[in-house]
Amino acid sequence: MATSSPPTSSSTEQHVTVTDFALANLVPDSGTPEFMAPEQLSDQVVDARTDIYQAGALVYTLVARRPPFSGTREEVTHRVMQERPSDPSTMATKVAWQLDWVIQRALSKDPADRFHAVRDFMDSLKLGLQESIGAPLGVAKAGVAKEAWSGAEMSLGLSSQFAKPKPAEATLAQKAKLIAPKAPEPDKPREPAAPKTRVLFVDDEERILNALRMLFRDEYDVVTASSGAEAVEIMKKDPVAVVVSDQRMPGMAGVEVLREVKKSSPRTVRILLTGYSDLAALVGSINEGEVFRFVKKPWDNDDIREVLKEAAAVAAKVAPPPAEKLQAKKVAASVLIVDTDNLLAKGLQRMLGNDVTVLEATSAADAAKLLQSNDVAAVVADLRAGGTGVISLFKLLKAKRPDTLTVLLSDQPDSEVVAQAINQAHVHRFLAKPVNAKELQQHVSEALKRYASGFSQGGAALSDRLVSNPA
């Protein structure tokens, strides 16, 4: 519920108060349907995601100056159940696509499609507002609350009571300087422009594709596809250097797209884009698609620029060297197991045979000591043996020994940990426990082969080497 307190005699400030969160199940049937979630109108189970819907409806109203749906009670009820509201940007042109995306996701008909936690909703909402306003949002102090909100209204073009200050009128001489052509430099020959890196963006939402195209068109040769099938056809005809694919798409999910890209163009750098805390997608992106990075929607423009810049640099260097220059390393045949007991190490030793040395450590600190004195091809670590310490160990390996590949195990996988493992530690594989023995053997054997050859066809190991040790 939102209420506005009237100004007092000593102050003209107005405040908006939002109350009744986590009380969605107490809203009676006679409540205002404009702010009721579909499950409330159909007598289904309500939970925290119902509160997120109501908060989304409130934000929609504040931004668009109208509720998501209007009409008679019967008309509003039907629209809440069946229709998608118009994007707020159609009523407030300065609303960025990120804010549209956040609000529409909060207003999803199916609770499973909304934000899974209030914190995720708040973080995404903050980013959407920042992109719309064009400035970072700080924590407003009591004395400047009015000014902060007024500035936000003015930046979004929502307020008529605040007028933007007009810039000082330029003099005639200043205007002449702006339009006067620059003097040519005849003695300095113009260098031909370097070809742009070709990047393919895949998303089923046209507005997101347009936003990506506008953001990167000056830096890259941008290609777009509105479905996974279209992206696969583009890659077959004319492969690109970098592919950025959304995860949640009808027909073919992002992980499937990246898997097909890997088959047809293994040296293409692959990035997974998703707004959902979807562990299955993250695990698949490591174990099947071999993504270079994971980017969360709605993204921060500076962050995604940095990811694309790094991916383009890797793509420029991932070229197959001449066959005669490929020199195989001596097989190190050493695997380090980091676990609280020795069962995993014993089992892996039996599977790999005596030709492979299996080292054991019970903590990340012990593992670091063994790595200083041993040539290790792969590290298999259970999160139980150190949690964040294991992730820190993997980060150190990526920076200091990028040839050593890493496999992460966990019996209680957390999507944020997996995302961190992809983006910061460049983990090679992730396996949920109980571990499939044959699958683990396959991943470790593959890691040993890659380490021995010193060459990976567009996989994570080569990407790590190029980023950590640029030529």
N, C-alpha and C positions, 0 to 999 in steps of 0.2 A: 504494500500500500504506500502511495506517495502523498504527502501532504505539504502544503506551502504555508509557512507561518507569516502572518501580516506584520508589516513594519511597526516597530514601537515608536514611541515619541522621541526617544533619544537616538534612534538609528533608522536608516532607510534600507538596511540590508535585508534581503530575503533569503531563506534557506529552504532546501528541499530535504525532507526526511524520508528515508525508505525503511519500512518496518515490516514485520510479519514474515520474514524469511524463515524457512524450515517449518512453516505452518500451513503448507499448501493443502494438506488433507483436512484442515478445519474450515476451508472456504465452503460455504453452503451453496446449494444449487442455484439459489437466487442471487448469487454474486454476479459481478459485472463480467459478461462473457468475453469482452475485448481482451481481458488480461488472464483468462483461464486457459489452461493447457488442454489439448484434446482428450487426454486421459481423465481429466476432471469432468468433462462433459459427457463421457461415456462410461462413467462409474468404474474405471479401471484403477489399478494400483498406482498411487502417487508416491514420489520419493524426492530426493534432492534435485533430480533432473527436472522435476516439475517446477521447482523454485527457479531454476535456470531459465526455463521458458518464460515465467512471469517477469523475471528481471530483464530478459531480452525484449519482451513486449513493452516494458517501461522505458528501456533505452530507445527503442524504436520511436515511441511517442515523443520523447525529449528531443530526438534528432530531427524527426520528420514533422513534428508539430501536429501529429494526428496518430491515432492508434493504428495497429496493423490492419484491422478490419473495422468497418462501420456499417450501420444499417439497423434494422430492427433486431430484437434479441434472436429471433429465429434465423434471420439472414446471417448475423454474426456467428451464431453457433454452427451453421452450415459451412461458412467460410473457414472458420478455425479448424474444422474437421477435414475439409476437402481442398482448400485453395492455398497457394503460396502467396504471401503478401508481396507487394511491389518493393523493389529495392529502395531504401531510404534516399539513395543518390538521385533517384528520379524526382525527388521533391526538394532536395538540398544538394546542388550540383557539386559542392566542394567535399562531399563525403567520399572518401577513398574507397576503393574496392575492398580493402581489408576490413573496413568497418561494416560494409554491406555483408561480407562473408561471415563475420563474427555474429552479427544479429540474425542472419538467416539460419545459421547453424543452431543458435540458441532456440529458434522458433521451429525447429524440425518437428514434423508430426510424430515421428517415432522417437521415443525417449533415448533409444540406443544410438541414434544419430546425433544427439546433442553432445555438448562437452561432458566428459565423464566426471569432472570435479569442478567446484566453484573456482578454485585457484587457476585452473586452465582457462576458464571463462574470463576471469579478471585480467590475467596476463594478456590474453588475446585482445580483449576490449581496450586495454591501455595502448597496445600497439596500433589498433585501428584508429583510435582517437588521435594518437601522435601523427600518424600518416595523414589524417584528414586536416589537422590543424597546421601541420608543417613545423612542429616544434615539440621537444620532449615535454612530457607531463611530470611535474614535480609534485611533492606532497605540499598542498597549499596550507599556509599558516592561517590561523583564525582571522588575523587582520587583513589578509589579502584574498580571502576566499571569494569575495564578490568580484574583485578584479580578475582573478584567474578564470572564473566561470564566464564573465563577460567577454574576456579575450577569446575563450574557446568559441562562444556563440558568434562573435564577430568574424573569427577566422573561418567558421563553417558557413557564414552567410545566413545565419538563422535569426539574427536579431536586427530589428529596425530601429531600436531605441539607442543603439550605440553607433556612431558614425566613425568610419576609419579616417585618421588624419590624412589630408592630401599632401603629397610630396611637394617640395618647393618647386616653383616654376623655373624651368631651365632658361638661361639667357639665350639670346639668338646665337652668340658665339659658341656656347656649349652645344646647342643643337647642330650647328654647322660642323663641329668636330665629330659628332656622332655619325653624321651621314657622309662626311668627306671620305673618298677612297684613300686607302693607304698607298704610299709611294711604292712603286715596284722595286725589287732588288735584282737588277739585271746581272750582277756579277755572281749571284748565288744560285746555282742550278737547283731546280726543284727535284727532290728525291721522290721516286715513285712510292705510292702508299703500299704498305705491307698488306697482304691479303688477310681478311678477317677470318677468325676461327668460326667454323660453321657449328651452330648450336640448334638442336631440335628440342622444342618444348611440347609436351604432350599433356593435355588436360581436356576434359569434356565440358568445361565452363568457358564460353567464349570470352567473357569479360576478363577472366584471369589470363587467358592467352593474350588478349589485347594489352593488359597491364605489363606482362612480361615482354611483349614485343616493343612497347614504348620504352621500357626501362633499359633494354639492351640493344636496341637497333643501331645506336651509334658506335658501339664497341664490337659487335659480333654480326656475322651473317646469320640472321634469325630465320628459322624454319619452324612452323607450327603444325600440329596435328590434333584433331579434336577427338581421336579415339586411338586405342592401342593398335587396332588393325591397320589404320591409316599410317601410324608411325612405323609399323613393321614393313609395310610396302615401300615407304620412303627410304628406309634403311637398305632394302634389297636393291633399289634402283641407284641410289646415290648416298652412301654412308656419310655420316657427319662425325665431327670430332667429339662432341659432347651431347648426351641425351639427358634431359631433365623430365622425369615422368611423375605425374600425380599417381597416388596409390588407389584411391577410391574412384573407379570409373566403371560404367556398365560394360559388360562384354568381356573386357580384359583388364585385370588389375595391373597396377604399376609394376609389381614384382614380376608378373608374367611378361610384360613388355620388356623389362630389362633382361629377362632370361632369353627372350628371342633375339634381342640386340646382341647379347653376348655370343650367341650362336653364329649370327650372320656377320658381325663385326666385332671380334673380341678385343680390339684395341680402342674401341670407343669408350670414353670415360662416362660412367653411368651414375646418375644422381636420383635418389628417390625423394619425392615431394609429397608430404601428407599432413593433414591436420588432425589426425586421429592417433591416440595413444594405442596403436595396434601392434602388440608384441609379435603376432604371427607375421605381419608384414615386415617388421624389422628383422626378425630371424631369417625370413625368406630372402630378404635383400642381401644378407651376408652369405648365407649358405648356398643360395641358388643364383641370385642376380649379380653378386659380387659388386655392390655399389661402391662408389668412391666416397660419397657423402650422403647424409640424411639431412633434409631441410624440413622444418616444421612450418605448417601454414597456421595463421598468416605470417609470412616471413617479414623480417626486417630488411629493408632495401640494402643497407650497408652490408649486412651479413651475407645476403645472397650474392651481392656483387663480389665479395671476397671469395666465396666458394667457387663462383664461375671463373674468377681470375686464376685461382689455383688449379682448377680443372683444365682450363685452357692451356696453362703452362705444362701440365702433365701430358695432355694430348699432343702438344707440339713435340714432345720428346719420346713418346711411345711409338717408335718406329722400328720395324724388324731389322736388326743389324744383318749385314751380309753373312751367309752361312759359314763362310770360311773364318769369320771372326768370332764365331760362337765357341767359347772354350769352357768345357765343363770343369766344375770345381771337383776337388777330391771330396767324396761323400763323408760328411762329418759323422753321420749315423749316430747322433746323440739327441735324445729327447728329454726335456726336463718336466717332471710332474710336480705341481704345487697343490698339495692336498693335506688334510688333517690326519689322514691315515694312509697306509701303504697298499690298500686294496686296489686302487686304480692303477698304481704303478706296476703291481704284480700282474694284473690282468693284461695290461698293455704290453708288458714284456713277453708274455706268452704268445700274444697275437703277432708281435713284430719279429720274434725270434731273437737268437743270440747275436745276430749281426748288428743289431742296433743297441746302443748303450742307453739305458733308461736311468736318469738321475732323479733323486727324490728330495723335496723340500716341504716343510710343513708350514711355511709362512713366506710372504713376499720378501722379507728381509733376508731369510736364508737363501731364497732363490737368487737374489741379487748377488750374494757372495759366490754361489756356484757359477753364475754367468761370467764372473770376472776371471775364472780360471779354467773354463771349459768352452769348447766350440759347440754351441747348441743350435740345432736346426729348427726345433719347434718347442714351444712352451705350452703345456696344457695345464690350466689352472682352474680350480674350483673357487667360487666366490667365498665359500665358507672359510677358506684359508687366509682371509684378510680383507675381503670387501673392497673398500676404496683403495687399499694398499695394492691389491691385484691390478686394478685399473691404472694406478700410478706406475706400477712395474711395466705394464704394457706400453704406457706412454713413453717411458724411458727407453724401452726396446725399440720403439718406432723411431726415436730420435738418434739413438746411439748404434743400434744394430738392426737396421731395417730389413736385413736378409732373414732374420729369425722370425718365423711366422708364429701366430698365437691362436690358441683355441680356448674359449671361455666356457665354463660349465656352471650351471646354477639350478638348484631345485626349486627356488622361488624367484623366477625371472621378473625383473622390473623393467618396464619399457624405457624409463629414463636412463637406467644403467646401460641398457643395450644401446640407446642412442649415443650416450657418452662414449661407449666402447667403439662405435663406428666412427664418430666424428673426431674424437681426440686421440684414441689409442689405436685406431685402424685395425681393430681385431679382425683376424682372418676368418674365423668360424665361431659360431655360438651354438651350443647344444644345451637343451633343457634336460634335466635329470628326471627320471632315471635314463641314463644314456644308453642308446642303442650301440652295442659293442662293435658291430660291423660298420656302422656309420662312423664311429670314432676312429676305427682302424683305417678306414678309407681316407678320412681327412688328414690324419697324421702321415699316412703314406704319401699322400699328395704333397703335403708340406715338405717332406724329406726330398721328394723328387725335384720340387721347385728350388729348394735350397741348393741341391747338388748341381742343377743346371745353371743357376744364376740368371735365369731368364723366364719371365712370365708373360704370356700373351694377353696383355691388357689387364691383368689381375691386380689384386690389392698389393702384392709384394713389390711389383715393379713400380706401381704408383708411389708407394712409400719411399722407395729408393730415390726416385726422381725428385720428390718433394724434399726429402731430408738432405740429399746430396746432389743438388742441381749441377749439371755439367757446365 
